[in-house]
Amino acid sequence: MKASFFHNSGRLTRLIFRRDRLRISLWLLIITALTMITAFAYTNLFTTQQEIMIYAETMRNPAMTAMMGPGYGLDNYTYGAMMAHTMLVLTALAVAIMNIFLVARHTRRDEESGRIEMIRSLPVGRLSNLTATTLASFTVNILLALLTGIGLFLLGIESMDLQGSLLYGASLGAAGIFFAAVTALFVQLTANTRNAIGYAVIFLGISYLVRALGDVSSEALSLLSPLGLITRTQVFVNNYWWPLLLTVAAALAITALAFKLNSLRDLEAGLLPARSGRKTASSWLRNPLGLALKLQRTSLIAWAAGLFILGASYGSVFGDVDAFLESVEMYREIFIIAEDIPFVEQFIATLMSVIALIATAPALIMILKVKSEEKASRIEHLLSRAVSRKQVMGSYLLISLAASLLMLLLSAAGMWTAAAAVMADPVPLSLFLKSALVYLPAIWALIGLTVLIIGYKPGAALFSWIYLGYSFLVIYLGEMLQIPDWLSGLTPYGYVPKIPIEEINIPALIILTIISIILMAAGFRGYRQRDIQLSG
């Protein structure tokens, strides 16, 4: 390729860092902080070698292997081996998602908004934007690798030496680089941001499933997945670097292919042929609700399948829950609150609090679609016709509320289905449903807050994600980190009763519902009165 194709790539790289300095900083801070907090928490949770070895025995369960990856060093389990086994794959998933959104935002989304066309009118090369995005994403992953690696080492935990800590960080960085390359490839194949992100996320899901199947059945199959490769580093046990070399080499090959395809395709076009549409729109598509649902159908289906699988993966370990909780004193302190309620039922309550937080993400994505459509100047085309702002916002809000209900139902159904298959005396489905649906008012409150932000200050929509991240921290890690109760009270999830451990607090749920309605109503009022933003 000609050198002129890459002209001014460095300046565009700096522009990307300037545009995303807050997003990148938050991603790096959150992932690094959670990694260090979790590592430190393990030293407080498991205080004796006997507790560590009992935990190691539970990790031999095929269901745990499928969820987290193969365990190494289980005969002499250490804090380092435990950290790598339980957190490496899960953290790599978060890093992959970070890279998928980062690359798609600065490639396909900028093409859709017309920003790339404007940039190309300046003295830049044909491949400069893709080069800049690749350099930025690779740099972010290298920074993440250094921050997490050095951070783990500075904790001073005996089994987490410098080499193992750096390898842990490098494993996350390698996974991020790989999925940045995969996203860059899908950007060339698809014609819009939604499909590019959708295919990349589907590829991530397939990678996880291939790794899970391979880890319990076939080593060779697991090595076909980038997530399977990084677990073969055996961090803090044998510290192998060769899996990372293979992962990065594959990423570079995919990146080279993406560059080649980018040099061949037209701007704002994808190489995959677009599916022929209908000559006339259906009656369902001729109203705001039908259009909004059509735009988010793929995302809704993907999240629904993902939540069902997540629930099933949790449910698959229920066969060993009783023995596990009875044998580990630390977990009894965390999970066992009421001695007169079976251990497994209390375990359901804890898992549902985590699933409810995850199920909030698709609900927020659905309502925030209003903002992205407005920013792309597509909302104004609707409003120029016989469509009111109330109809537009109401359509996306209805989908968001329905999505919150659907995600909780499917995750509860998935958990019950898998649990019933492995338990001799299955827990009734009704208990799973009640434990999940009780979180609806909390999710609606966060949706209401997001509507309020869209109505008055759409540029501050990132706060909704920050608030969700805070809620996840205090609810999920609150017991382990001994977070004060008043901090949990700052999130609506802190007021949701854990069924069946606690009685249903009807007044609290009613108050949360009223608050969510007030926030939504205020958001509607602001959205009707403010100016519609224009792209660029």
C-alpha positions in Angstrom: 0.0 0.0 0.0 1.1 3.5 -0.7 2.5 5.6 2.2 0.1 8.4 1.3 -2.8 6.1 2.4 -1.6 6.6 6.0 -0.9 10.4 5.9 -1.6 12.2 9.2 -2.6 9.1 11.0 -0.8 10.4 14.1 -2.9 13.5 14.2 -6.1 11.5 13.9 -4.9 9.2 16.7 -4.5 12.2 19.0 -7.9 13.4 18.0 -9.4 10.1 19.0 -7.8 10.3 22.4 -9.0 13.8 22.9 -12.6 12.9 21.9 -12.7 9.8 24.1 -10.4 10.9 27.0 -13.2 10.6 29.5 -14.5 7.2 28.2 -11.1 5.7 27.9 -10.1 6.9 31.4 -13.2 5.5 33.0 -12.8 2.1 31.3 -9.2 1.9 32.4 -10.0 3.1 35.9 -12.9 0.7 36.4 -11.3 -2.4 35.0 -8.0 -1.8 36.9 -9.8 -0.9 40.2 -12.1 -3.9 40.1 -9.2 -6.2 39.3 -7.2 -4.9 42.3 -10.2 -4.8 44.6 -11.1 -8.4 43.8 -7.5 -9.6 44.3 -7.3 -7.9 47.7 -10.7 -9.1 48.7 -9.7 -12.8 48.2 -7.0 -12.4 50.9 -9.6 -11.3 53.4 -12.2 -13.8 52.3 -10.0 -16.9 52.5 -7.9 -16.6 55.6 -6.7 -20.2 56.0 -5.1 -22.7 53.5 -7.9 -25.2 54.4 -10.6 -22.8 53.1 -8.5 -22.2 50.0 -8.2 -25.9 49.3 -12.0 -26.5 49.9 -12.7 -23.7 47.4 -10.2 -25.4 44.9 -12.2 -28.6 45.1 -15.4 -26.8 44.1 -13.5 -25.3 41.1 -13.1 -28.9 39.7 -16.8 -29.0 38.9 -17.3 -29.1 35.1 -19.9 -26.4 35.4 -17.4 -24.0 37.1 -14.8 -24.9 34.4 -17.3 -24.1 31.7 -18.1 -20.7 33.3 -14.6 -19.6 34.3 -12.1 -21.8 32.4 -9.9 -24.6 33.5 -8.3 -24.5 36.9 -4.5 -24.7 37.2 -2.6 -25.4 40.3 -5.6 -26.7 42.1 -3.5 -29.1 44.1 -1.6 -26.2 45.6 -4.1 -23.4 45.2 -2.8 -19.9 45.9 -4.4 -16.4 45.8 -2.7 -15.8 42.4 -4.0 -19.0 40.8 -7.5 -18.3 42.3 -7.5 -14.8 40.9 -6.5 -16.0 37.4 -9.0 -18.8 37.4 -12.0 -16.9 38.6 -11.5 -13.4 37.1 -9.3 -13.7 33.9 -12.1 -14.8 31.5 -14.7 -12.6 33.0 -12.5 -9.5 32.9 -11.4 -10.3 29.3 -15.1 -10.2 28.3 -15.4 -6.7 29.7 -12.1 -5.7 27.9 -13.5 -7.2 24.6 -16.7 -5.1 24.9 -14.6 -2.0 25.6 -12.7 -2.5 22.4 -15.8 -3.4 20.3 -17.4 -0.1 21.2 -14.2 1.9 20.8 -13.4 0.7 17.3 -17.0 0.8 16.1 -17.4 4.3 17.4 -14.4 5.7 15.5 -14.9 3.8 12.2 -18.4 2.8 11.2 -20.3 5.2 13.4 -18.2 8.1 12.2 -18.8 7.0 8.6 -22.6 7.0 9.2 -22.5 10.5 10.8 -20.5 11.9 7.8 -17.5 12.7 10.0 -15.1 10.5 7.9 -16.2 12.2 4.7 -15.4 15.6 6.2 -12.0 14.3 7.5 -11.2 12.9 4.1 -11.7 16.3 2.5 -8.6 17.3 4.5 -5.0 16.2 3.7 -5.3 12.7 5.2 -4.8 9.2 3.7 -7.5 6.7 2.6 -6.5 4.4 5.5 -5.6 7.1 8.0 -8.8 6.8 10.1 -8.6 3.0 10.4 -4.9 3.3 11.2 -5.6 5.9 13.9 -8.4 3.8 15.4 -6.1 0.7 15.4 -3.3 2.6 17.0 -5.6 4.1 19.6 -7.2 0.8 20.6 -3.8 -1.0 20.7 -2.4 1.8 22.9 -5.4 1.6 25.3 -4.9 -2.2 25.6 -1.2 -1.8 26.3 -1.9 0.8 29.0 -4.5 -1.5 30.5 -2.0 -4.4 30.5 0.5 -2.2 32.3 -1.9 -0.7 34.8 -3.5 -4.1 35.8 -0.1 -5.9 35.8 1.7 -3.3 37.9 -1.3 -2.8 40.1 -1.6 -6.5 41.0 2.1 -6.6 41.8 2.0 -3.5 44.0 -0.6 -5.2 46.2 2.2 -7.3 47.6 0.3 -10.5 47.7 2.8 -13.4 48.1 1.7 -15.6 45.2 1.3 -12.7 42.8 4.9 -12.1 41.6 6.0 -9.5 39.0 6.1 -12.0 36.1 2.7 -13.4 36.8 1.1 -10.0 37.4 2.5 -8.6 34.1 1.3 -11.8 32.3 -2.2 -11.3 33.8 -2.3 -7.8 32.5 -0.8 -8.8 29.1 -3.5 -11.5 28.8 -6.2 -8.8 29.1 -4.4 -6.6 26.7 -4.0 -9.4 24.1 -7.7 -10.3 24.3 -8.6 -6.6 23.8 -6.3 -6.3 20.8 -7.8 -9.4 19.2 -11.4 -8.1 19.5 -10.4 -4.7 18.4 -9.1 -6.4 15.2 -12.2 -8.5 14.8 -14.4 -5.4 15.1 -12.3 -3.6 12.5 -12.9 -6.5 10.2 -16.7 -6.5 10.7 -16.7 -2.8 10.1 -15.5 -3.5 6.6 -18.1 -6.2 6.0 -21.2 -4.4 7.3 -22.9 -1.2 6.3 -24.0 0.2 9.7 -22.8 0.4 13.3 -25.6 -1.7 14.7 -24.6 -4.7 12.5 -20.9 -4.2 13.1 -21.3 -4.2 16.9 -23.9 -7.0 16.7 -21.6 -9.3 14.7 -18.6 -8.6 16.9 -20.7 -9.3 20.1 -22.0 -12.5 18.5 -18.4 -13.5 17.7 -17.5 -12.8 21.3 -20.4 -15.0 22.5 -19.3 -17.8 20.2 -15.8 -17.5 21.4 -17.0 -17.9 25.0 -19.2 -20.9 24.2 -16.4 -22.6 22.1 -14.0 -22.1 25.1 -16.6 -23.4 27.5 -17.3 -26.5 25.5 -13.6 -27.1 24.8 -12.6 -26.7 28.5 -14.9 -29.5 29.5 -14.5 -31.8 26.5 -11.6 -31.0 24.1 -8.4 -29.1 24.6 -8.0 -28.5 20.8 -11.5 -27.0 20.5 -10.7 -24.6 23.3 -7.6 -23.4 21.6 -9.7 -22.2 18.7 -11.1 -19.5 20.9 -9.1 -16.4 21.9 -10.6 -16.7 25.4 -9.4 -20.3 25.5 -5.9 -19.3 24.4 -5.4 -16.7 27.2 -6.5 -19.2 29.9 -3.6 -21.4 28.7 -1.1 -18.9 30.0 -1.7 -20.5 33.4 -1.1 -17.2 35.1 0.5 -17.3 38.5 1.1 -21.1 38.1 3.4 -21.8 35.1 3.3 -18.4 33.4 3.3 -19.4 29.7 3.7 -16.5 27.2 3.2 -18.5 24.0 -0.6 -18.3 24.0 -0.4 -14.5 23.9 2.0 -14.6 21.0 -0.5 -16.7 19.1 -3.4 -14.4 20.0 -1.6 -11.2 19.0 -0.3 -12.8 15.8 -3.9 -13.8 14.9 -5.0 -10.2 15.7 -2.4 -8.7 13.5 -3.4 -11.0 10.6 -7.1 -10.0 11.0 -6.0 -6.3 11.2 -4.1 -6.7 7.9 -7.2 -8.2 6.3 -9.3 -5.3 7.6 -6.9 -2.8 6.1 -7.0 -4.6 2.7 -10.8 -4.6 2.7 -10.9 -1.0 3.7 -8.8 0.0 0.8 -11.2 -1.8 -1.6 -14.6 -0.8 -0.4 -16.5 2.5 -0.9 -17.0 5.0 1.9 -20.1 4.3 4.0 -20.6 0.9 2.2 -20.1 -2.7 3.4 -18.7 -5.6 1.5 -21.5 -7.9 2.5 -24.5 -7.5 0.2 -27.4 -5.8 1.8 -30.5 -7.9 2.1 -33.3 -6.8 -0.2 -36.1 -5.1 1.7 -39.8 -5.0 1.0 -41.1 -2.7 -1.6 -43.6 -1.2 0.8 -43.4 -0.9 4.6 -45.7 -3.1 6.7 -48.4 -1.4 8.7 -46.4 -2.2 11.9 -43.4 -0.3 10.5 -45.5 2.8 9.7 -45.7 3.9 13.4 -42.9 5.1 15.8 -43.2 2.0 18.0 -42.8 -0.4 15.1 -39.8 1.5 13.7 -38.1 1.7 17.1 -38.6 -2.0 17.6 -37.2 -2.8 14.1 -34.1 -0.7 14.8 -33.4 -2.6 18.0 -34.6 -6.0 17.1 -31.2 -7.6 16.7 -29.8 -6.1 19.9 -32.9 -7.2 21.8 -32.7 -10.8 20.6 -28.9 -11.0 21.3 -29.4 -9.7 24.9 -32.3 -12.0 25.5 -30.3 -15.1 24.4 -27.3 -13.9 26.4 -29.4 -13.4 29.6 -31.0 -16.8 29.2 -27.6 -18.5 28.8 -26.2 -16.6 31.7 -29.0 -17.7 33.9 -28.5 -21.3 32.8 -24.8 -21.1 33.5 -25.5 -20.1 37.0 -28.2 -22.7 37.4 -25.8 -25.4 36.3 -23.8 -25.2 39.6 -26.8 -25.6 41.9 -26.3 -29.3 42.3 -23.2 -28.6 44.5 -24.4 -25.5 46.2 -25.4 -27.1 49.5 -22.1 -29.0 50.0 -20.1 -25.9 48.9 -21.7 -23.5 51.3 -21.7 -25.9 54.2 -17.9 -26.5 53.9 -16.7 -22.9 53.4 -17.1 -20.7 56.4 -16.4 -17.5 54.4 -19.2 -18.2 52.0 -21.6 -19.0 54.8 -21.0 -15.6 56.2 -21.7 -13.9 52.8 -24.6 -16.0 51.5 -26.2 -17.4 54.6 -28.4 -14.8 56.3 -31.3 -16.9 57.6 -30.5 -20.3 59.0 -34.1 -21.5 58.6 -34.1 -21.0 54.8 -32.3 -23.6 52.6 -28.9 -22.6 51.4 -29.7 -23.0 47.7 -32.7 -20.6 48.0 -30.5 -17.9 49.6 -28.0 -18.5 46.9 -30.7 -17.7 44.3 -31.3 -14.3 46.0 -27.6 -13.4 45.7 -27.4 -14.4 42.1 -30.5 -12.6 41.1 -29.1 -9.3 42.5 -26.2 -9.7 40.0 -28.4 -10.7 37.1 -30.8 -7.8 37.7 -27.9 -5.4 37.4 -26.7 -7.0 34.2 -30.3 -7.0 32.8 -30.4 -3.3 33.3 -27.9 -2.8 30.6 -30.1 -3.7 27.6 -32.9 -1.6 29.1 -30.6 1.4 29.1 -29.4 0.7 25.6 -33.0 0.6 24.3 -33.9 4.0 25.8 -30.6 5.6 24.9 -31.3 4.8 21.3 -33.4 8.0 21.3 -30.3 10.0 22.0 -28.2 8.3 19.3 -30.9 8.7 16.7 -31.2 12.3 17.6 -27.5 12.9 17.4 -27.5 11.2 13.9 -30.2 13.7 12.8 -32.8 11.0 12.1 -35.3 12.0 14.8 -36.0 15.3 13.1 -37.2 13.4 10.0 -39.8 11.7 12.1 -40.8 14.9 13.9 -41.2 16.7 10.6 -44.2 14.4 9.9 -47.3 13.7 11.8 -45.4 12.3 14.8 -45.0 14.0 18.1 -42.1 13.9 20.5 -44.3 12.2 23.0 -44.8 9.3 20.6 -41.1 9.1 19.8 -40.0 9.0 23.4 -42.9 6.9 24.4 -42.1 4.2 21.8 -38.5 3.8 23.0 -39.5 4.0 26.7 -42.1 1.2 26.1 -39.5 -1.0 24.5 -37.0 -0.3 27.3 -39.6 -1.2 30.0 -40.6 -4.4 28.1 -37.0 -5.3 27.7 -36.4 -5.1 31.5 -39.2 -7.4 32.1 -38.2 -9.8 29.3 -34.6 -10.0 30.5 -35.5 -10.8 34.0 -38.0 -13.5 33.0 -35.6 -15.2 30.6 -32.7 -15.2 33.1 -34.9 -16.6 35.8 -36.2 -19.2 33.3 -32.7 -20.1 32.2 -31.5 -20.5 35.8 -34.5 -22.7 36.8 -34.1 -24.9 33.6 -30.5 -25.7 34.4 -31.0 -26.0 38.1 -33.9 -28.4 37.6 -31.6 -30.6 35.5 -28.9 -31.0 38.1 -30.9 -30.9 41.4 -32.5 -34.0 43.0 -35.2 -31.7 44.6 -35.6 -28.7 42.2 -36.7 -25.3 43.5 -40.1 -24.2 42.1 -40.0 -21.9 39.1 -42.2 -19.4 41.0 -39.4 -18.7 43.5 -36.9 -17.9 40.7 -39.5 -15.5 39.1 -40.3 -13.7 42.3 -36.7 -13.3 43.2 -36.1 -11.8 39.8 -39.2 -9.7 39.2 -38.9 -7.9 42.5 -36.0 -5.9 40.9 -38.2 -4.3 38.2 -39.0 -1.1 40.2 -35.2 -0.5 40.7 -34.5 -1.0 37.0 -37.4 1.3 36.1 -36.0 3.9 38.5 -32.7 3.9 36.5 -34.6 4.0 33.2 -36.5 7.0 34.6 -33.3 8.7 35.5 -32.0 8.1 32.0 -35.2 9.6 30.5 -34.8 12.6 32.7 -31.2 13.1 31.4 -32.3 12.7 27.8 -35.0 15.2 28.4 -32.8 18.0 29.8 -29.1 17.2 29.3 -28.6 14.4 26.7 -24.9 15.0 26.7 -24.7 13.7 30.3 -26.1 10.3 29.3 -22.8 8.7 30.3 -23.9 9.3 33.9 -26.5 6.5 33.6 -23.7 4.0 32.9 -21.5 5.3 35.7 -24.4 5.1 38.1 -25.1 1.5 37.0 -21.4 0.7 37.5 -21.6 2.2 41.0 -24.7 0.1 41.8 -22.9 -3.1 40.6 -19.9 -2.3 42.8 -21.8 -1.7 46.0 -24.4 -4.5 45.5 -22.1 -7.2 44.1 -18.9 -6.5 46.1 -20.6 -4.8 49.1 -20.4 -7.9 51.4 -16.9 -8.8 50.4 -15.5 -5.3 50.8 -17.7 -4.5 53.8 -19.1 -1.4 52.2 -21.2 0.7 54.6 -25.0 0.4 54.3 -25.5 4.1 53.5 -23.5 3.7 50.3 -25.9 0.9 49.2 -28.8 3.3 50.0 -27.6 5.6 47.3 -28.8 3.2 44.6 -32.3 1.9 44.1 -31.1 -1.7 44.1 -30.2 -1.3 47.8 -33.9 -1.1 48.6 -35.0 -4.2 46.9 -35.7 -7.2 49.2 -33.8 -10.4 48.5 -36.4 -13.0 48.0 -36.8 -15.4 49.8 -34.3 -14.2 52.5 -36.4 -11.1 53.2 -40.1 -10.4 53.1 -41.4 -8.4 50.2 -41.2 -4.7 51.2 -44.3 -3.4 49.4 -43.9 0.2 50.5 -40.3 0.4 49.3 -41.2 -1.1 45.9 -44.2 1.3 45.5 -42.0 4.3 46.4 -39.4 3.2 43.8 -42.2 2.8 41.2 -43.5 6.3 42.0 -40.1 7.8 41.8 -39.5 6.2 38.4 -42.8 7.5 37.1 -42.0 11.0 38.3 -38.6 10.9 36.7 -40.1 9.6 33.4 -42.8 12.3 33.4 -40.2 15.0 34.1 -38.0 13.6 31.3 -41.0 13.7 28.9 -41.6 17.3 29.8 -38.0 18.3 29.2 -37.9 16.4 25.9 -41.0 18.2 24.6 -39.6 21.6 25.4 -35.9 21.5 24.5 -34.3 21.9 21.1 -33.4 18.8 19.1 -29.7 18.3 18.7 -28.1 18.1 15.3 -25.2 15.8 14.3 -21.7 17.0 14.2 
